[in-house]
Amino acid sequence: MERFLAISPKSQLWLFHTALALNILGMVLTDMWEPMVVGAIVTTYLSIDATVRVRYVLPMKKVLRELEQENASLRRKMADVEQSSAY
């Protein structure tokens, strides 16, 4: 999921959606159907991929990072309680 590191995921989202709109516009305005259909299929995939990444994957990674930090702090507290109760 980290293919395009030069631009942010939100910028990728807008870039791919704009490319898809331009492909569809090119299909309507020109007679070059075959290359435009291939381009539309590729940009559709990229648009869906970017949308899923921005709406679901990145927020999920953030939540998982927070849960891991909370889990680590709770484990430290449990270890402290176990050490203090051993004495």
Secondary structure as a PSIPRED ss2 file (coil, helix, strand):
# PSIPRED VFORMAT (PSIPRED V4.0)

   1 M C   1.000  0.000  0.000
   2 E C   1.000  0.000  0.000
   3 R C   1.000  0.000  0.000
   4 F C   1.000  0.000  0.000
   5 L C   1.000  0.000  0.000
   6 A C   1.000  0.000  0.000
   7 I C   1.000  0.000  0.000
   8 S C   1.000  0.000  0.000
   9 P H   0.000  1.000  0.000
  10 K H   0.000  1.000  0.000
  11 S H   0.000  1.000  0.000
  12 Q H   0.000  1.000  0.000
  13 L H   0.000  1.000  0.000
  14 W H   0.000  1.000  0.000
  15 L H   0.000  1.000  0.000
  16 F H   0.000  1.000  0.000
  17 H H   0.000  1.000  0.000
  18 T H   0.000  1.000  0.000
  19 A H   0.000  1.000  0.000
  20 L H   0.000  1.000  0.000
  21 A H   0.000  1.000  0.000
  22 L H   0.000  1.000  0.000
  23 N H   0.000  1.000  0.000
  24 I H   0.000  1.000  0.000
  25 L H   0.000  1.000  0.000
  26 G H   0.000  1.000  0.000
  27 M H   0.000  1.000  0.000
  28 V H   0.000  1.000  0.000
  29 L H   0.000  1.000  0.000
  30 T C   1.000  0.000  0.000
  31 D C   1.000  0.000  0.000
  32 M C   1.000  0.000  0.000
  33 W H   0.000  1.000  0.000
  34 E H   0.000  1.000  0.000
  35 P H   0.000  1.000  0.000
  36 M H   0.000  1.000  0.000
  37 V H   0.000  1.000  0.000
  38 V H   0.000  1.000  0.000
  39 G H   0.000  1.000  0.000
  40 A H   0.000  1.000  0.000
  41 I H   0.000  1.000  0.000
  42 V H   0.000  1.000  0.000
  43 T H   0.000  1.000  0.000
  44 T H   0.000  1.000  0.000
  45 Y H   0.000  1.000  0.000
  46 L H   0.000  1.000  0.000
  47 S H   0.000  1.000  0.000
  48 I H   0.000  1.000  0.000
  49 D H   0.000  1.000  0.000
  50 A H   0.000  1.000  0.000
  51 T H   0.000  1.000  0.000
  52 V H   0.000  1.000  0.000
  53 R H   0.000  1.000  0.000
  54 V H   0.000  1.000  0.000
  55 R H   0.000  1.000  0.000
  56 Y H   0.000  1.000  0.000
  57 V H   0.000  1.000  0.000
  58 L H   0.000  1.000  0.000
  59 P H   0.000  1.000  0.000
  60 M H   0.000  1.000  0.000
  61 K H   0.000  1.000  0.000
  62 K H   0.000  1.000  0.000
  63 V H   0.000  1.000  0.000
  64 L H   0.000  1.000  0.000
  65 R H   0.000  1.000  0.000
  66 E H   0.000  1.000  0.000
  67 L H   0.000  1.000  0.000
  68 E H   0.000  1.000  0.000
  69 Q H   0.000  1.000  0.000
  70 E H   0.000  1.000  0.000
  71 N H   0.000  1.000  0.000
  72 A H   0.000  1.000  0.000
  73 S H   0.000  1.000  0.000
  74 L H   0.000  1.000  0.000
  75 R H   0.000  1.000  0.000
  76 R H   0.000  1.000  0.000
  77 K H   0.000  1.000  0.000
  78 M H   0.000  1.000  0.000
  79 A H   0.000  1.000  0.000
  80 D H   0.000  1.000  0.000
  81 V H   0.000  1.000  0.000
  82 E H   0.000  1.000  0.000
  83 Q H   0.000  1.000  0.000
  84 S H   0.000  1.000  0.000
  85 S H   0.000  1.000  0.000
  86 A H   0.000  1.000  0.000
  87 Y C   1.000  0.000  0.000
